[in-house]
Amino acid sequence: MPSRLCVLDVPGLSRSLLNAVPANSSLGKWLAHQRIVPLTPTWPAVTCSVQATLTTGTPPSKHGIIANGLPTFRSTDDQALVDASNFATYRKQISFWEQSNQFVQSPRFWQDAGGKSRFKTALLFFQNSMPGFSGTPKPAADIVLTPKPDHGPDGKLTSLCWSEPRDLVPKLFAALGPFPLMNYWGPMAGIAATQWIAKAAAIVWQEHRPQLQLTYLPHLDYDLQRFGPDSSQATKAVADLTAAAEPLIDAVLADGGKIVLLSEYSISPVSRSIQPNRLLAETGLLVTRPTPDGDLIDYENSRAFAMVDHQIAHIFLQEPNDASAVHAVIDPNCRVIHLENRRAGDLILESPADAWFDYRWWEEPAKAPAFAKTIDIHRKPGYDPLELFWDPPTKGISQNASLIHGSHGAATAGQAILAGAPTKAILNAADVAQVLISLLA
C-alpha cells in the first residue's frame, strides 16, 4: 500500500518558537521523535511565492509568482487571467491574492505535463489553487479547498469558499458551520479560522483519502505581525495553533499516515516602515490622477512606482537609467535583488532588517483614497498589514504604521524549519518537492 503524507504548512514558525509547543500535545509528542532541519525560503519569502516553490519545486524566476501581488498591467495575457468578478479594473493594473492556478508557470510536482496527478492530491487553503477564470482551466490538484470571498455592491465581504469537488464546501459547512472568513484576515483575524481549516482538513483526509495532502494553517501570521516574534502573544499563538491542529494530526496518525511540518518563512522583528511611493511622489517621479475613489497612482504617466509586499518592493520604471536615483530616493540602505522574470520589477529592493515597506503614497490623511481605511486586498498596490488593526475613532483600518512589529520577505539561510523528513542538511524550499516525493514512495 502506498504511503500517505500530510504536509502542515505553518508560516512564521521558527526553531525558537517550537519551544512554545506544549510537550503533552499531539504535535509536541510527534515532534519529540522528529529531526528538525533548517529550511531556506526561496526569495521573496512571502506566501504566494514560497507556496508556488513548495508545490512546483522551482524558484520564482521560473514559476513566475514573484510576490503576493502581480503587475498585471505589464501583460495582456496576465490581465486575461484575473478574477474579474470583483474590482476588475484595479486587478488589471496591480493585483494581489489572485487565486488562479493559471498564473503559475511551472507544473505542480505531483502533475505531469497534461495536469494528471501522479498521486491523488489535496491542496487546502493554498494560494493560486483555483483552475482559472478564462480560457482552459488548469486544476492545481485533485481536491482543492480555498477561501473565495466575494465583494457585494456595498463592498461587504461574503463568506464563501470554493472547492473541487464542488459539493465539498456545502458538506463541510453542514458539518462545521460556515468558514469564519472574518477570522481569516482583518482586525478579527484569530484562531477560529485555523481551527476550522484543521477540522475540515481532517474530514478531507478521512473521507477523500488523498495520498498527499497539503494544508495551510495561518494563525501565527497574525500576532507575530501585530506584536513581533519575540512577544508573549507569539508564544500564546503557538500554543493556540498547536491545539487547533490536534484533530488533523490525530486523524493522520490514526490512519498510519506520515506528517511533514514546515514553515514558509519566519517573521523578523521590525520597528519602522518605509514608504517608497510617498518618497517617489515627493520627487515627482510618481504622479496621481483623480478618480471617484480618490487620487490614485497614474501608472501610465509615473516615471517610477512601487508594488510593495512586506519587506520587498518591485519598482517599475519608465526609464531603466533611473534605477540608481530611485534607489537613493527610497533608501540607499535597501538591498538590490536580481530576479529574472517578465513580471519582476525593473528595480527590486529588500528593506533593511528592521523595516517593512508601506504602499501609501500620500502624506495628508485627507488625500487618502477611499479604500485606505478598509479591508481591501485587491485595490491596494501593496500588502497592507495595518488591516490587522481597527481604529474605533475613525471607524476604519488604522493608518498608524508603528503598530506593526513583525514582517518577512528576506530569505535568510535556514530561517524556516522542516520536521518529519529523513534529511540532515539545510534545505532550500525548492528541494522540498523531492523530499516529499521520496516520502510517498
C-alpha positions in Angstrom: 0.0 0.0 0.0 1.5 3.4 -0.9 2.4 5.8 1.8 0.0 8.7 2.7 1.5 12.0 3.6 0.1 15.2 5.2 2.1 18.4 5.0 1.3 21.0 7.6 2.4 24.5 6.3 2.7 26.8 9.3 4.0 30.2 8.2 6.0 32.1 10.8 7.1 29.0 12.7 10.8 29.3 13.7 13.0 26.9 15.6 12.8 29.2 18.7 9.0 29.2 18.6 9.0 25.4 18.5 9.9 25.7 22.2 6.3 27.0 22.8 4.7 23.8 21.5 3.3 22.1 24.6 5.1 18.8 25.1 1.9 16.9 26.0 0.1 17.9 22.9 -0.3 15.7 19.8 2.1 17.9 17.9 4.6 18.0 20.8 4.6 14.2 21.2 5.2 13.8 17.4 8.0 16.5 17.4 9.8 14.7 20.2 10.7 11.9 17.7 11.5 14.0 14.7 14.6 15.5 13.2 14.2 19.3 12.7 16.2 20.8 10.0 16.6 24.4 8.9 14.8 25.4 5.7 15.8 28.3 3.5 12.9 30.0 1.7 13.3 31.0 -1.9 13.3 34.8 -2.4 11.0 36.5 -1.8 9.9 34.8 1.4 6.2 35.7 1.1 3.2 33.4 1.0 2.3 33.1 -2.7 5.9 32.9 -3.9 7.1 30.2 -1.4 3.9 28.2 -1.8 4.4 28.1 -5.6 8.0 27.0 -5.0 7.0 24.3 -2.5 4.4 22.9 -4.9 6.4 23.1 -8.1 10.0 22.5 -6.9 11.1 25.6 -8.9 12.1 29.1 -7.9 10.1 32.3 -8.6 12.2 33.1 -11.6 10.7 30.0 -13.2 7.2 29.7 -11.8 6.5 33.4 -12.1 4.9 34.1 -8.7 7.2 37.0 -7.9 5.2 38.3 -4.9 1.8 38.1 -3.4 0.9 40.7 -6.0 1.3 40.7 -9.7 1.9 43.6 -12.1 -0.9 42.6 -14.5 -0.6 45.9 -16.3 2.5 44.5 -18.0 0.8 41.7 -19.8 -2.5 41.4 -21.7 -2.1 37.6 -21.1 -2.0 38.1 -17.4 -4.9 40.6 -17.5 -7.0 37.9 -19.1 -6.3 35.5 -16.1 -7.5 37.8 -13.3 -10.7 37.0 -11.4 -12.8 39.8 -12.9 -15.8 39.3 -10.6 -14.6 42.0 -8.2 -12.6 45.2 -9.0 -11.7 44.1 -12.5 -10.2 47.5 -13.5 -7.8 47.5 -10.5 -6.9 43.9 -10.9 -5.8 44.6 -14.5 -3.2 47.1 -13.1 -1.7 45.5 -10.0 -3.5 42.7 -8.3 -2.8 40.9 -5.0 -4.0 37.5 -4.0 -5.1 36.2 -7.4 -6.4 32.7 -7.0 -6.0 31.3 -10.5 -3.5 28.4 -10.9 -3.1 29.6 -14.5 -0.7 32.3 -13.2 1.8 29.5 -12.0 4.2 28.9 -14.9 5.5 25.6 -13.7 3.6 22.3 -13.2 2.9 21.2 -9.7 5.3 18.4 -8.7 2.6 15.8 -8.5 1.3 16.5 -12.0 2.6 15.6 -15.5 2.7 18.0 -18.4 -1.0 17.3 -19.1 -2.0 18.1 -15.5 -2.7 14.5 -14.5 -1.7 13.7 -10.9 0.9 11.0 -10.1 -0.7 10.7 -6.6 -4.2 11.8 -5.5 -3.5 15.2 -4.0 -5.5 17.6 -1.8 -4.4 21.3 -1.7 -6.1 23.1 1.2 -6.1 26.9 1.6 -3.1 27.4 -0.7 -3.0 30.4 -3.0 -3.2 30.1 -6.8 -5.2 26.9 -6.4 -8.4 27.5 -8.4 -8.5 26.3 -12.0 -8.9 29.7 -13.6 -11.4 32.2 -14.8 -10.9 32.2 -18.6 -9.6 30.0 -21.3 -8.6 26.5 -20.5 -8.8 25.7 -16.8 -5.7 24.3 -15.1 -6.6 22.3 -12.0 -4.0 22.6 -9.3 -4.9 19.3 -7.6 -7.5 16.6 -7.4 -9.0 18.1 -4.3 -9.0 21.9 -3.7 -10.4 23.9 -0.8 -9.7 27.6 -0.7 -11.3 30.8 0.6 -13.2 32.7 -2.2 -14.5 35.9 -0.7 -16.8 37.9 -3.0 -17.5 41.6 -2.6 -21.1 42.8 -2.8 -22.1 46.2 -4.3 -21.8 47.8 -0.8 -18.2 46.5 -0.5 -19.0 44.0 2.2 -17.4 40.5 2.1 -19.5 37.4 1.6 -18.2 34.3 3.4 -17.5 31.9 0.6 -15.1 29.1 -0.1 -14.5 27.3 -3.4 -13.8 23.6 -3.7 -13.2 20.7 -6.0 -15.2 18.5 -5.8 -17.9 21.2 -5.8 -20.0 19.6 -3.2 -17.2 19.6 -0.6 -17.9 23.1 0.6 -21.6 22.6 1.4 -20.8 19.3 3.1 -18.1 21.0 5.3 -20.4 23.9 6.1 -23.1 21.4 7.2 -20.6 19.6 9.4 -18.6 22.6 10.8 -20.7 25.7 10.1 -19.6 28.3 7.6 -16.0 29.2 7.3 -15.2 32.1 9.6 -13.8 34.4 6.9 -13.7 37.4 9.3 -11.3 35.5 11.5 -9.0 34.6 8.5 -7.9 38.2 7.8 -8.5 41.7 9.2 -8.8 43.1 12.7 -10.7 40.0 13.9 -8.1 37.6 12.5 -7.6 34.8 15.0 -7.6 31.2 15.9 -11.2 30.4 14.8 -10.1 30.3 11.1 -7.2 27.9 11.7 -9.5 25.7 13.9 -12.0 25.4 11.1 -9.3 24.7 8.5 -7.8 21.9 10.6 -11.1 20.3 11.2 -12.0 20.5 7.5 -8.6 19.0 6.6 -9.2 16.1 9.0 -12.5 15.4 7.2 -10.9 15.5 3.8 -8.1 13.2 4.9 -10.5 10.7 6.3 -13.3 10.8 3.7 -11.5 11.6 0.5 -8.3 9.7 1.3 -5.7 11.7 -0.7 -2.2 10.2 -0.9 -0.7 13.7 -0.5 -2.4 16.5 1.4 -1.0 20.0 1.9 -2.8 22.1 4.5 -2.1 25.8 5.2 -2.5 26.8 8.9 -2.2 30.6 9.0 -2.6 31.5 12.7 0.9 32.6 13.5 1.0 35.2 10.8 -1.4 37.4 12.8 0.0 38.2 16.2 3.6 37.8 15.0 3.0 40.8 12.7 1.0 42.6 15.3 3.3 42.1 18.3 6.5 40.7 17.0 8.0 37.1 17.0 9.5 37.6 20.5 6.3 38.7 22.2 4.2 36.8 24.7 1.4 36.9 22.2 3.6 35.0 19.7 4.2 32.3 22.3 0.5 32.0 23.0 -0.3 31.9 19.3 1.9 28.8 19.0 0.1 27.1 21.9 -3.3 28.0 20.3 -2.3 26.7 16.9 -1.0 23.5 18.4 -4.4 22.9 20.0 -6.2 23.8 16.8 -4.1 21.3 14.7 -4.9 18.4 17.1 -7.9 17.0 15.1 -5.9 16.9 11.9 -2.7 15.4 13.5 -4.7 12.8 15.3 -6.6 11.8 12.2 -3.4 11.4 10.1 -1.5 9.4 12.7 -4.6 7.2 13.4 -4.6 6.2 9.8 -0.9 5.4 9.8 -0.1 8.5 7.7 3.1 10.4 7.7 3.4 14.1 8.7 5.8 16.8 7.5 5.7 20.1 9.3 7.3 23.1 7.6 7.2 26.9 7.7 7.3 29.0 4.5 9.3 31.6 6.4 9.9 33.0 9.8 9.0 36.5 10.9 11.5 39.1 12.0 11.0 42.0 14.4 10.6 45.4 12.8 10.4 48.9 14.3 9.8 51.2 11.3 8.3 51.5 7.9 9.5 52.9 4.5 7.0 54.4 2.1 8.5 54.1 -1.4 5.5 55.6 -3.2 5.3 58.6 -1.0 9.0 59.3 -1.4 8.7 58.9 -5.2 5.7 61.3 -5.2 7.7 63.9 -3.3 10.3 63.9 -6.1 7.7 64.0 -8.9 8.6 60.5 -10.1 5.2 59.2 -9.1 2.1 61.1 -10.2 -1.5 60.6 -9.4 -4.8 61.0 -11.2 -8.3 62.0 -9.8 -10.9 59.2 -9.6 -14.2 58.6 -7.7 -12.1 56.6 -5.2 -9.7 59.5 -4.6 -6.3 60.3 -6.1 -4.7 57.1 -7.3 -1.4 56.3 -8.8 -1.2 57.1 -12.5 0.6 54.0 -13.7 0.9 55.2 -17.3 2.5 58.6 -16.6 4.6 57.9 -13.5 8.3 57.5 -14.1 8.5 55.2 -11.1 6.2 53.5 -8.6 6.4 50.5 -6.3 4.4 47.3 -5.7 5.3 46.5 -2.1 5.0 43.3 -0.2 6.2 43.1 3.4 9.9 43.6 3.1 10.2 43.6 -0.7 9.4 46.3 -3.3 9.2 45.8 -7.0 9.8 49.2 -8.6 8.6 49.7 -12.1 10.4 52.3 -14.2 9.7 54.1 -17.5 13.5 54.7 -17.8 15.9 51.9 -16.7 18.6 54.5 -16.2 16.5 55.9 -13.3 17.3 52.9 -11.1 20.2 54.3 -9.2 18.4 57.6 -8.5 15.2 55.8 -7.4 17.2 53.5 -5.1 18.7 56.6 -3.5 15.4 58.3 -3.1 13.7 55.4 -1.4 16.6 54.3 0.9 20.2 53.6 -0.2 20.4 51.1 2.6 17.9 48.8 0.9 19.5 45.8 -0.7 19.1 45.4 -4.5 17.8 42.0 -5.6 18.0 40.5 -9.1 15.1 38.2 -10.1 14.8 37.3 -13.8 11.2 37.0 -14.8 9.0 39.2 -17.0 6.8 40.1 -14.0 9.6 41.3 -11.8 10.3 44.9 -11.2 12.9 46.9 -13.1 14.5 47.6 -9.7 13.8 45.2 -6.8 14.6 46.3 -3.2 14.7 44.4 0.1 14.2 46.6 3.1 16.8 46.8 6.0 16.1 44.1 8.5 14.3 46.4 11.0 11.9 47.9 8.4 9.0 47.0 6.2 7.5 48.6 3.1 4.2 50.5 3.3 2.3 51.1 0.0 0.9 54.5 0.9 1.8 57.5 -1.4 0.1 60.4 0.4 1.1 62.3 3.5 -2.1 64.2 4.4 -4.9 61.9 5.6 -7.5 63.9 3.6 -5.8 62.8 0.4 -6.1 59.1 1.2 -8.1 57.0 -1.3 -11.4 55.6 -0.2 -10.1 52.1 0.2 -7.2 53.0 2.6 -9.3 52.5 5.7 -11.0 49.3 4.6 -10.0 45.7 4.4 -9.3 45.7 0.7 -6.9 43.1 -0.6 -7.4 43.8 -4.3 -7.3 47.5 -4.9 -4.2 48.4 -2.9 -0.9 48.2 -4.9 0.7 46.6 -1.9 0.2 44.2 1.0 -1.3 46.2 4.0 -0.6 44.7 7.4 -2.4 47.6 9.0 -5.6 45.7 8.0 -5.0 43.7 11.2 -5.9 46.8 13.3 -9.2 48.6 13.7 -9.2 52.3 14.7 -12.5 52.9 16.6 -12.3 56.8 16.4 -12.2 56.8 12.6 -14.3 53.6 12.2 -11.7 52.2 9.8 -8.4 50.4 9.5 -5.7 52.1 11.4 -3.2 54.2 9.5 -0.6 54.1 12.2 2.4 52.2 10.7 4.2 52.0 14.1 1.7 49.3 15.2 3.5 46.7 13.0 6.2 44.7 14.9 6.9 41.8 12.6 7.5 41.3 8.9 9.2 39.0 6.4 10.4 38.8 2.8 14.1 38.3 3.1 15.2 34.7 2.5 17.8 34.2 5.2 19.6 30.8 5.1 17.9 28.3 7.5 15.3 30.8 8.8 12.4 28.4 8.4 12.1 24.8 9.6 11.1 21.4 8.4 10.3 18.3 10.5 9.3 14.8 9.6 11.7 14.1 6.8 14.9 12.0 6.8 17.4 14.7 6.0 20.2 16.4 7.9 21.2 19.1 5.5 19.8 22.7 5.4 17.2 22.5 2.7 16.2 25.1 0.1 12.4 25.4 -0.3 12.8 24.3 -4.0 14.2 21.0 -2.7 11.2 20.2 -0.6 9.2 18.7 -3.5 11.8 15.9 -4.0 11.8 15.2 -0.2 8.0 14.8 -0.3 8.1 12.6 -3.3 10.6 10.3 -1.6 8.3 10.0 1.4 5.4 9.0 -0.8 7.4 6.0 -2.3 
